[in-house]
Amino acid sequence: MKEPNPNRRLFLLGAGGHGRVVADMAEVLGWRDIAFLDGLWPKLKRSLIWPVVGTFDDLPLAEASPCHVCATMGNNRTRLAVHRKLVRTGFVAPSLIHPSAVVSPHASVGSGTVVMPNAVINAGAVIGDAVIVNTGATVDHDCQLGDGVHVSPGAHIAGEVVIGEASWIGIGAVVRETVSIGRGVTVGAGAAVIFHIADEQLVTGVPARRKTRD
């Protein structure tokens, strides 16, 4: 897990809603020099109080001074692809954990992952890179979350669950212990997952069942 260094500048790639939440959390963690890069620049020059200083193509300029960089797109696949490119290029992508979150010292959290306020990650959990564990979400003991997963606000993952790369667990959803969820899965809001889910499925309801994507 990469430790934040508030003495360096923090570039956030993606100035949308998720990016603003990450910027707000970074301020709480002590960063004072935060800037966005976003494809809407120069039309978009500010996101709330934080400046948008260029597009993603301007990121090489960041190499001139010490900085950290975090992909803050809401789309799981996009965020993960950008994160992996950052790492290959040699940038440091820190994990950001809100002070109110509870993360066991016996859990691991990957680079570029954000853990939002009041989230809980329990002992033995392994959280991949570029993951979002959102506000009030819980990940219980010995879970394995692949890279690029998003556990939405108020979702609860019971013990020994495995979630594949870039899957999305919707707001308020629950996942029963020992269930395996494949790659690229979407679990709808409020769903209750009690069966294994294959790759690239959309599941909704209680209990969660496969639904055809539109």
matplotlib code that plots the C-alpha trace (Angstrom):
import matplotlib.pyplot as plt

x = [0.0, 1.4, 1.4, 0.1, 2.7, 0.8, 4.0, 3.7, 1.2, -1.7, -3.1, -6.5, -7.5, -11.2, -13.0, -16.5, -18.4, -16.1, -13.1, -14.5, -15.2, -11.6, -10.3, -12.3, -10.9, -7.4, -7.8, -8.9, -5.7, -3.6, -3.0, -3.1, -1.9, -4.6, -5.4, -7.5, -6.7, -9.9, -10.8, -13.2, -10.4, -10.1, -13.9, -13.8, -11.4, -12.6, -14.3, -15.8, -12.8, -10.1, -8.5, -8.6, -5.2, -5.1, -6.2, -4.8, -2.3, -0.7, 0.2, 3.9, 4.3, 3.8, 7.1, 8.9, 8.0, 7.4, 3.7, 1.3, -1.4, -4.8, -7.3, -10.7, -13.1, -16.3, -16.3, -14.5, -12.8, -11.7, -10.3, -8.4, -6.9, -5.7, -4.3, -2.3, -0.9, 0.1, 1.9, 3.7, 4.8, 6.3, 3.9, 3.1, -0.6, -1.3, -4.2, -6.4, -8.2, -10.5, -9.7, -13.2, -12.8, -11.8, -9.2, -7.7, -3.9, -4.3, -6.0, -4.2, -5.2, -3.8, -2.4, -4.8, -7.6, -9.9, -11.7, -14.4, -15.8, -17.2, -16.3, -15.0, -12.4, -11.9, -8.9, -7.6, -9.3, -7.3, -8.3, -6.9, -5.7, -7.9, -10.8, -13.5, -14.9, -17.5, -19.2, -20.4, -19.6, -18.3, -15.9, -15.7, -12.9, -10.9, -12.7, -10.8, -11.7, -10.1, -8.6, -11.1, -14.0, -16.5, -18.4, -21.1, -22.3, -24.0, -23.2, -22.1, -19.9, -19.9, -16.8, -14.7, -16.4, -14.4, -15.2, -13.6, -11.9, -14.0, -17.2, -19.7, -21.7, -24.7, -25.8, -27.3, -26.6, -25.5, -23.4, -23.7, -20.5, -18.3, -20.0, -17.9, -18.7, -17.0, -15.2, -17.2, -20.4, -23.0, -25.0, -28.1, -29.0, -30.5, -29.8, -29.1, -26.5, -26.7, -25.5, -22.2, -22.3, -20.5, -18.4, -20.1, -23.5, -26.1, -28.0, -30.8, -33.4, -33.8, -32.4, -30.3, -31.1, -29.6, -31.1, -30.6, -28.6, -30.4]
y = [0.0, 3.4, 5.9, 9.4, 12.2, 15.5, 17.4, 16.5, 17.7, 15.4, 15.2, 13.6, 12.3, 12.9, 15.9, 14.4, 13.5, 10.7, 12.9, 15.7, 13.2, 12.0, 15.5, 16.3, 13.2, 14.1, 17.5, 15.8, 13.7, 16.8, 17.6, 21.3, 21.2, 19.3, 19.7, 17.9, 16.8, 16.2, 15.9, 18.9, 21.3, 24.2, 24.6, 23.2, 25.1, 24.3, 21.5, 22.9, 24.6, 22.7, 23.8, 21.8, 22.5, 20.4, 17.2, 13.7, 14.5, 17.1, 14.5, 14.3, 17.9, 16.4, 14.6, 18.0, 18.1, 15.4, 14.4, 11.6, 10.7, 9.0, 7.9, 9.2, 8.1, 6.5, 3.9, 0.8, -0.3, 3.2, 3.9, 0.6, 1.1, 4.6, 3.4, 0.6, 3.1, 5.4, 2.6, 1.4, 5.0, 5.2, 7.4, 6.8, 6.1, 6.2, 4.5, 7.0, 6.0, 8.3, 8.7, 7.5, 4.3, 1.1, -1.0, -4.0, -4.0, -7.6, -6.5, -5.3, -2.4, -1.9, 1.2, 3.8, 2.4, 4.8, 3.8, 6.3, 7.6, 5.0, 2.1, -1.1, -3.6, -6.6, -8.9, -11.1, -9.0, -8.4, -5.3, -4.9, -1.8, 1.1, -0.2, 2.0, 1.0, 3.6, 5.4, 3.1, -0.1, -3.1, -5.8, -8.7, -11.1, -12.9, -11.4, -10.9, -7.9, -7.8, -4.7, -2.0, -3.2, -0.6, -1.5, 1.2, 3.2, 1.0, -2.3, -5.2, -8.0, -11.0, -13.1, -15.1, -13.5, -13.3, -10.5, -10.4, -7.5, -4.3, -5.6, -3.2, -3.9, -1.5, 0.8, -1.1, -4.5, -7.5, -10.5, -13.8, -15.4, -17.5, -16.4, -15.9, -13.1, -13.0, -10.3, -7.3, -8.2, -5.5, -6.1, -3.9, -1.6, -3.4, -6.8, -9.9, -12.1, -15.7, -17.7, -17.6, -15.2, -15.8, -13.2, -10.2, -10.7, -8.2, -9.4, -7.7, -8.5, -10.6, -13.1, -11.7, -13.2, -12.7, -9.9, -9.2, -6.1, -3.5]
z = [0.0, -1.1, 1.7, 0.9, 1.1, 1.4, 0.8, -2.8, -5.4, -6.0, -9.5, -9.9, -13.3, -13.7, -12.4, -12.0, -8.9, -7.8, -8.4, -6.2, -3.4, -3.6, -3.6, -0.5, 1.2, 0.2, 1.9, 5.1, 4.8, 4.6, 1.0, 0.1, -3.5, -5.4, -9.1, -11.7, -15.2, -17.3, -21.0, -20.7, -20.1, -21.1, -21.1, -17.5, -15.4, -11.9, -10.1, -6.9, -5.3, -7.1, -10.4, -13.6, -15.1, -18.3, -20.0, -19.5, -22.3, -20.0, -17.4, -18.5, -17.3, -13.8, -14.1, -13.6, -9.9, -7.2, -7.2, -6.7, -9.3, -8.8, -11.4, -10.3, -13.0, -11.9, -14.7, -13.4, -16.6, -17.5, -14.0, -14.0, -17.5, -16.6, -13.3, -14.9, -17.5, -14.6, -12.8, -16.0, -16.6, -13.1, -11.3, -7.6, -7.2, -3.4, -1.6, 0.1, 3.3, 5.1, 8.8, 9.8, 7.9, 9.8, 8.0, 9.8, 10.0, 8.8, 5.5, 2.4, 0.2, -3.3, -5.0, -6.3, -4.1, -2.1, 1.1, 1.9, 5.2, 7.6, 5.4, 7.1, 5.8, 8.1, 8.8, 6.0, 3.2, 0.1, -1.8, -5.3, -7.1, -8.2, -6.1, -4.5, -1.2, -0.9, 2.0, 4.7, 2.8, 4.6, 3.4, 5.9, 6.7, 4.0, 1.0, -2.2, -4.3, -7.8, -9.4, -10.4, -8.2, -6.9, -3.7, -3.6, -0.5, 2.0, 0.3, 2.6, 1.5, 3.9, 4.7, 2.1, -0.9, -4.1, -6.6, -10.0, -11.8, -12.6, -11.1, -9.5, -6.4, -6.4, -3.6, -0.6, -2.1, 0.0, -0.8, 1.2, 2.6, 0.3, -2.9, -6.0, -8.4, -11.7, -13.7, -15.1, -13.1, -12.2, -9.1, -9.0, -6.2, -3.2, -4.6, -2.4, -4.0, -2.6, -5.6, -7.6, -10.5, -13.8, -15.6, -17.3, -15.8, -14.7, -11.6, -9.8, -7.1, -4.0, -4.4, -7.3, -10.7, -14.1, -16.1, -19.8, -20.4, -22.6]

ax = plt.figure().add_subplot(projection="3d")
ax.plot(x, y, z, "-o")
ax.set_aspect("equal")
plt.show()
